[in-house]
Amino acid sequence: MRGVLAASIVAVLLGAVQAGAQEASCTLVEKRSNTITRYRLPSGEANIFVGGGGVTMRCPSRGITLVADSIEQYGDERRIFLLGRVSYREPRLALASNYLTYFLADERIVASGNVVATLPSGSTLRGPQAEYRRAVARVRDVSELHSIGRPTVTIVRQQPRTRPATAAAGATDGPTTVTANVLYVRGDSLLYASGQVDIVRTDFGARGDSVFMNTSTEYMRLMRGPAIEGRGGRPFTLTGTLIDLFSRSRQLDRVLAQGNANATSDGMTLSSDTIEFRVADDLLQAAAAWGRTRQAEAISQSQRITADSINVRMPAQRVQAMHALGNAYAEASPDTVRFMTADKDWLRGDTIVALFDTVTASPGDSARAEIREIIAFVAARSYQHMPPRDTSLRCPAISYV
């Protein structure tokens, strides 16, 4: 009884091994123009060397087709080496290179020399070297693509089924280009990049030492010295320790900078622990700054505002209102045409609200938007310089409330 059971187990194991070998087998498509040399090995396997150009090998169970000027197959090693005008094709990847090695045992492909890899989405990777790990049952669930030597990946953003009615008439749906020292792609949507990362999109450019992207959720995180530059109607620069970008329907929707955040646009600088931008149709719609370790601060050429948090409402990039909340303080340089002073005009309160005249400012020219009214609430105080009644005097009159 034990002998029958043992024999059954051995038969099952041998069947599994033979089935695995059969699944992983690749066959040569012989042509008259090819030169073929075979060496039979003691194991029963063979080493095969094929030249002559246009050599083709197929792995039917994997849906793989290999084409090169020369192909070498090592039976015991379960390794296939291709050189010269290499083409590797399967349902999930098309790859071209100068050299390629296919390790059948762990379903791993290593390509070198002018590598161009194309994913099903149409996204492409170009670089000097790439390693592709196939998604195969009982080996790995998700495919992986790894490249070194400062490769570039061009990500094609899939067209949505319906385009939002609010999309800008002139908006483009160009690709996202990522260049880095090292790139790692998991599946067809997750991207990790490290080492002097540069990102180029039609609506913004970005850089950092490390980047994570999820193209399916349209999310991006920049780390280690990150910065982004807006390229819409009003360019801006944003830096911080971490920067998160959220897009919707392939257009930038929200930007969040955390840790020593700093934003510059149109001669105005906004800084705090955290800064958030809201974007629509490639135009800034709102901005907010707040922090725990330091107050938010907005500085222009002649004005400065600080508070626990600062919120700016600016639909279509027309500044309408600014709210400074919590220990708010605003100061500005007085008009010194009629008098001389080194002091500042200032306004203080728990909350300061500034309302802007958006009629006189053109779209995207918020730096020239004039304050129509400024109000302080709760424990409000002000200090203002005024022209003296006696025009012969060069010192100002003071209004302190």
C-alpha positions in Angstrom: 0.0 0.0 0.0 2.8 2.4 0.9 4.7 1.5 -2.3 1.6 2.3 -4.4 1.2 5.6 -2.6 4.8 6.5 -3.0 4.7 5.6 -6.7 1.6 7.8 -7.1 3.3 10.8 -5.5 6.4 10.3 -7.7 4.2 10.1 -10.8 2.3 13.3 -9.8 5.6 15.2 -9.1 7.1 14.0 -12.4 3.9 15.0 -14.2 4.1 18.5 -12.7 7.8 18.9 -13.6 7.1 17.7 -17.1 4.1 20.0 -17.4 6.2 23.0 -16.1 8.9 22.2 -18.6 6.4 21.9 -21.4 4.8 25.3 -20.4 8.1 27.0 -20.4 9.5 25.4 -23.6 10.4 27.6 -26.6 10.8 26.3 -30.1 12.9 27.6 -33.0 11.2 28.6 -36.3 13.8 27.2 -38.7 14.6 29.0 -41.9 16.9 28.0 -44.8 18.8 31.2 -44.3 19.7 30.3 -40.7 22.8 28.5 -39.6 22.0 26.1 -36.7 24.4 24.2 -34.4 23.1 21.8 -31.8 25.1 20.2 -28.9 23.3 17.4 -27.0 24.0 17.5 -23.3 24.3 14.5 -20.9 21.0 15.6 -19.3 19.2 15.1 -22.5 18.8 18.9 -23.1 20.7 20.7 -25.9 22.5 23.9 -26.4 21.4 25.5 -29.7 23.2 28.3 -31.6 21.4 30.0 -34.5 22.6 32.8 -36.8 22.0 34.3 -40.2 19.7 37.1 -39.2 15.9 37.2 -38.7 16.1 34.3 -36.3 12.7 33.6 -34.7 11.8 31.6 -31.6 8.3 31.2 -30.2 7.0 30.2 -26.7 3.4 29.4 -27.5 2.2 28.7 -23.9 3.4 32.2 -22.9 2.4 34.0 -26.1 6.0 35.2 -26.5 7.8 35.8 -29.8 11.6 36.4 -29.9 13.4 37.7 -33.0 17.1 38.6 -33.3 20.1 38.4 -35.6 21.4 35.5 -33.5 19.9 33.3 -30.7 21.6 31.0 -28.3 19.6 28.6 -26.2 21.1 26.8 -23.2 19.0 23.8 -22.2 20.3 23.0 -18.7 20.4 26.6 -17.7 17.0 27.3 -19.2 18.3 30.5 -20.6 17.9 32.1 -24.0 20.3 34.8 -25.2 19.6 37.1 -28.2 21.9 39.6 -29.8 21.5 42.1 -32.7 18.2 43.9 -33.5 16.3 42.1 -30.7 12.5 42.1 -30.6 10.6 40.6 -27.7 6.8 40.5 -27.8 4.1 39.3 -25.5 0.6 40.5 -24.7 1.8 42.7 -21.8 5.1 44.1 -23.3 6.9 44.9 -26.5 10.6 45.3 -26.2 13.4 46.2 -28.5 17.2 46.2 -27.7 20.6 45.3 -28.8 20.9 42.3 -26.4 18.4 40.3 -24.4 18.6 37.4 -22.0 15.5 35.4 -21.1 15.8 33.4 -17.8 12.9 30.9 -18.1 13.3 29.5 -14.6 12.2 32.7 -12.9 10.5 34.4 -15.9 13.0 37.2 -16.0 14.1 39.2 -19.0 17.2 41.4 -19.0 17.7 43.7 -22.0 20.6 46.1 -22.7 21.7 48.5 -25.3 19.1 51.1 -26.7 16.2 49.5 -24.8 12.7 50.6 -25.8 9.9 48.9 -23.8 6.2 49.6 -24.6 3.4 48.8 -22.2 -0.2 48.0 -23.2 -1.3 51.5 -22.3 1.1 52.9 -24.9 3.5 54.2 -22.3 7.2 53.7 -23.3 10.5 53.3 -21.4 13.8 54.2 -23.0 17.2 53.6 -21.5 20.5 51.7 -21.6 19.3 48.7 -19.6 16.0 47.2 -18.3 14.9 44.1 -16.4 11.4 42.8 -16.8 9.9 40.2 -14.5 6.8 38.6 -16.0 3.6 38.0 -14.1 3.2 34.3 -14.0 1.1 32.0 -11.8 3.0 30.7 -8.7 5.9 33.1 -9.5 4.6 36.6 -9.2 1.1 38.2 -9.4 2.1 41.5 -11.0 4.7 42.3 -13.7 7.7 44.5 -12.8 9.9 46.6 -15.0 13.2 48.0 -13.6 15.6 50.3 -15.4 18.9 52.0 -14.4 21.3 54.3 -16.2 19.0 57.4 -16.2 16.1 56.1 -18.3 13.1 58.0 -19.4 9.5 56.8 -19.3 6.7 58.5 -21.3 3.3 57.9 -19.7 0.3 58.1 -22.0 -2.7 59.2 -20.0 -5.8 57.2 -21.0 -8.7 59.1 -22.6 -11.7 59.3 -20.3 -15.0 58.1 -21.5 -16.5 61.6 -21.0 -14.6 64.8 -20.8 -15.8 67.3 -18.1 -17.8 70.2 -19.4 -15.5 72.6 -17.5 -12.4 71.5 -19.3 -10.5 74.4 -20.9 -11.1 74.8 -24.6 -7.4 74.9 -25.3 -6.3 72.3 -22.8 -4.1 69.5 -24.1 -3.8 65.9 -23.0 -0.1 65.4 -23.6 1.9 62.7 -22.0 3.9 62.8 -18.8 7.7 62.3 -19.2 9.7 61.1 -16.2 13.5 60.9 -16.3 15.5 59.5 -13.3 18.6 57.6 -12.4 16.4 54.6 -11.5 12.9 53.7 -12.6 10.6 51.0 -11.4 7.2 50.2 -12.9 4.9 47.8 -11.2 2.0 46.6 -13.3 0.8 49.2 -15.7 0.0 52.0 -13.2 2.5 52.3 -10.4 5.8 54.1 -10.9 8.7 54.7 -8.5 11.6 56.9 -9.6 14.7 57.9 -7.7 17.8 60.0 -8.2 17.5 63.5 -9.8 14.0 63.0 -11.0 12.6 65.4 -13.7 8.9 65.4 -14.6 7.5 67.2 -17.6 3.8 67.7 -18.3 1.9 70.2 -20.4 0.4 71.9 -17.3 3.4 71.7 -14.9 7.0 70.7 -14.5 8.4 69.0 -11.3 11.6 67.7 -9.8 12.7 65.8 -6.7 15.1 63.1 -5.7 12.2 60.5 -5.3 8.8 60.3 -6.9 5.9 57.9 -6.6 3.1 57.9 -9.2 -0.2 56.1 -9.5 -1.5 56.7 -13.0 -4.9 54.9 -12.3 -5.8 57.3 -9.4 -3.9 60.3 -10.9 -1.8 60.8 -7.8 1.8 61.8 -7.5 4.1 62.3 -4.5 7.5 64.2 -4.8 10.1 63.7 -2.0 13.5 64.9 -1.0 13.9 68.5 -2.2 10.8 68.6 -4.4 9.6 71.5 -6.5 7.0 72.1 -9.1 6.5 74.9 -11.6 3.0 75.7 -12.9 2.8 76.4 -16.6 -0.7 77.7 -16.9 -1.9 81.3 -17.4 0.0 82.4 -14.3 3.2 80.5 -13.6 4.1 79.6 -10.0 6.8 77.8 -8.1 6.1 75.6 -5.1 8.7 73.9 -2.8 8.5 71.9 0.4 9.7 68.7 2.1 6.8 66.7 0.5 4.6 67.7 -2.3 1.4 65.7 -3.3 -0.3 66.3 -6.6 -3.9 65.2 -7.4 -5.3 65.3 -10.9 -8.8 64.7 -12.2 -9.6 63.7 -15.8 -5.9 64.3 -16.6 -5.9 67.9 -15.4 -4.2 69.1 -12.2 -6.8 69.6 -9.5 -5.0 70.0 -6.1 -1.4 70.5 -4.9 -0.4 70.1 -1.3 3.1 71.0 -0.1 4.1 70.0 3.5 7.2 70.9 5.5 8.8 74.3 5.1 6.4 75.1 2.2 7.1 78.1 0.0 5.2 79.4 -3.0 6.1 82.2 -5.4 4.0 83.8 -8.0 3.6 87.3 -9.6 6.0 88.9 -7.2 4.2 87.5 -4.1 5.7 84.8 -1.8 3.5 82.6 0.5 5.2 80.5 3.1 4.2 78.3 6.1 4.4 74.6 7.2 1.8 73.7 4.7 0.5 75.2 1.5 -2.5 74.0 -0.6 -3.4 75.1 -4.1 -6.7 74.4 -5.9 -6.4 74.4 -9.7 -9.0 74.2 -12.5 -8.5 74.6 -16.2 -4.8 75.2 -15.6 -5.6 78.3 -13.5 -5.3 78.8 -9.8 -8.7 79.0 -8.0 -7.7 79.1 -4.4 -4.7 79.0 -2.1 -4.3 78.3 1.6 -1.3 78.3 4.0 -1.2 77.2 7.7 1.2 75.7 10.2 1.9 74.5 13.7 5.5 75.4 14.0 5.3 78.9 12.4 2.6 81.3 11.1 1.6 81.6 7.5 3.1 84.6 5.8 2.3 86.4 2.6 4.8 88.9 1.3 4.7 91.3 -1.7 6.9 94.2 -2.7 5.2 96.6 -0.3 2.9 94.5 1.9 3.3 91.7 4.5 0.5 89.6 6.2 1.0 87.0 8.9 -1.6 84.8 10.6 -2.1 81.2 11.9 -3.7 80.5 8.5 -4.2 82.5 5.3 -6.8 81.7 2.7 -7.0 83.3 -0.7 -10.0 83.1 -3.0 -9.1 83.7 -6.6 -11.5 82.1 -9.1 -10.1 82.0 -12.7 -7.0 83.6 -11.2 -8.7 86.8 -10.2 -8.0 87.5 -6.5 -11.3 88.3 -4.8 -10.5 88.0 -1.1 -7.9 87.1 1.4 -8.7 85.9 4.9 -6.0 85.9 7.6 -7.2 83.9 10.6 -5.8 83.7 14.1 -3.4 86.4 15.4 -3.5 88.2 12.1 -1.2 91.0 11.3 -0.8 93.1 8.2 1.7 95.8 7.4 2.5 98.0 4.4 4.8 100.7 3.4 3.1 104.1 3.7 3.0 106.6 0.8 6.1 108.6 1.4 5.7 111.1 -1.4 4.6 113.8 1.0 6.6 112.8 4.1 9.5 110.7 5.3 9.3 107.7 7.6 10.9 104.4 8.1 7.9 103.0 10.0 5.2 100.8 8.5 1.4 101.1 8.5 -0.1 98.1 10.3 -3.4 96.5 11.1 -3.9 93.8 13.8 -6.7 91.6 14.9 -7.8 88.0 15.4 -9.0 88.0 11.8 -8.2 90.3 8.9 -10.2 90.2 5.6 -9.0 92.0 2.5 -11.4 92.4 -0.4 -9.9 93.1 -3.9 -11.1 95.1 -6.8 -11.2 92.4 -9.5 -12.6 94.7 -12.2 -9.4 96.6 -12.7 -7.2 93.5 -12.8 -6.9 91.4 -15.9 -7.1 87.6 -15.6 -3.9 86.1 -14.3 -2.6 89.5 -13.2 -3.5 89.3 -9.6 -0.3 91.1 -8.5 -2.0 94.3 -9.8 -5.3 93.7 -8.1 -6.0 96.6 -5.8 -7.3 96.2 -2.2 -10.8 97.7 -2.1 -11.4 97.2 1.6 -9.5 95.7 4.5 -11.2 94.9 7.8 -9.8 93.6 11.2 -12.1 91.7 13.6 -11.8 91.0 17.4 -9.2 93.0 19.4 -8.6 95.1 16.3 -5.9 97.8 16.2 -4.4 99.9 13.5 -1.4 102.3 13.1 -1.4 104.5 10.0 0.7 107.3 8.7 -1.1 110.3 7.1 0.0 113.4 5.3 0.4 116.4 7.7 -2.0 119.2 7.6 1.0 121.6 7.5 2.4 120.9 4.0 5.7 122.5 5.1 6.4 119.6 7.5 8.1 116.5 6.3 6.9 114.3 9.2 3.7 112.4 9.0 0.6 112.6 11.1 -0.3 109.4 13.0 -3.6 107.7 13.3 -3.6 105.0 16.0 -6.9 103.2 16.7 
